[in-house]
Amino acid sequence: MAYCYKHKKMCSICRTTAAIHVAGTVCRAWSPAGLSDGATAMSHAHFLAWAAQRILLQEPIIIHECTDGFPRDVFNQLLPMYVWDSARLDPLLLGFPVRRVRQWTM
């Protein structure tokens, strides 16, 4: 049970798993603009918690968004039950006036 803002009362929580999970985790440790401390950064624990949730929930499709410097091999190491591929998206090439290249791993 949890408080439901729609019904303004306690409602039961659905126990079904989402078909697709799309999220990003803290990128600063892997970003050229950040400290570049990678897996030794305190924020890496957030990614590990995210990966643990994926193991528990086992969504059929997972999409992770982060900076282009995030290591792709960590997905195979922590979540080997999935087949992983990555795409690099450059907003500048898509017409957005932003120089923030992103990596989408799915």
N, C-alpha and C positions, 0 to 999 in steps of 0.2 A: 504494500500500500504506500502511496505517496500523495502529497497534496497536488491536486489538479487545478491549474489556473483556468482551464476552459469551463469546468463544472463548478469551480469554487468550493470543492469539498475533497475528501480523501477518496481516491479511486484506486482500483487494483491495477497493477502494472502488467502489461502484456508480456508474456514470456517468450514470444517468438523472436528470432534473430533477424536482423536486417539482411537484405539480399546484397546490398552494396555498402561498404564503409569507405568514406572519403574524409581524410583529415590530414592535417600537417602537424608536425611537432616542432619544438624549439629548434631554430636553425642557426642561431648565433655562433655556436661552437664550430660550425663547418663553413661559415660565411667568410669571404675575404674581408668584409667590413667588421667582422667580429674578432674574438680573441684567438681563433683558430686552435683551440685546445681540444677539439674533437671528442673522442670517447672519454677523455679524462675530465671533461667539463661536468659540473654538477647537474646541468640541464640534461645530460645524456640519460639520467635516471628517468626523465619523463618519457623518452623514447622507449626505454626498456619496459616501463609500465604499460605503454601503448601496445608494445609487442606482446606482452603477457595477456592483455585483454583480447587481442586477436586470437591467441591460442585458446583462450577460454570460450570465446563466442563463435569462432570459426565461420565468419561470414564467407560466402562463396566468392565475393569479389572485394578486393581491398585496393584502394588507391591512396598512396602516401605522397604528400607534397612537401618539398623542402628546397633548400638552396642546391645549386648544381654541384657543390662540393661534397654533399653528403655521400658517404661510401655506399655503393650499390650492393657490395658483397655481404653486408650485414643482414640484408633481408634473407638471403639464402642460408646464412648461418643460424639466425634466430627463428625463422619461419620456413623451414624446408618443405613443409607440406603444400606450399604454393609454388606456382611457376611464375617467375618474376621477369619483367621487362621494364625498361625506363625510357622516358622521352624527355628531351630538353626543350623547354618553351622559352622563347625570348620575346617579351612583350613589345620591344621596339620593332621587331620584324612583323608583328601583328598589328601595328599602327598605334600602339599605346606609347605615350611619351615617358616611358619608365625604363631604366636600365637595371632591371632586377630579374636576372635569368632564374628560372625555376626548374626543378627536376620533379617529374611525376613518375613514380614507380608503382606499377600495378601488376 
